[in-house]
C-alpha cells in the first residue's frame, strides 16, 4: 500500500515462475516483481460479479468491509462457494 491505496499484489505462482527464470530476483525489492493490485469490490458484490473479475492473471479480489478493512477472495474461495 502507498498513501492508503493498493499498489500491487503478490501471487505465489507468479513469484515462483520469476525465480525459476531468474534466481537472482530473490534479492530484488518486492515492488520490482509485483503484479497489478487486485480489484476492490464492495461487500455486497455477488459471487457471479466476482467470477467475472477473477482470471488467470487476476487470482483474487479484495472485498472492502465497512470498518476500513479488506477481505481477500481467491479462486479457491469462489470454487468452494460454487460447490
ABEGO torsion letter per residue (X at the ends): XBGGBBABBBBAAAAAAAAAABAAAAABBAAAABBBBBBBBBAABBAAAAAAABBAABABBBBBBAAGBBBBBBAAAAAAAAX
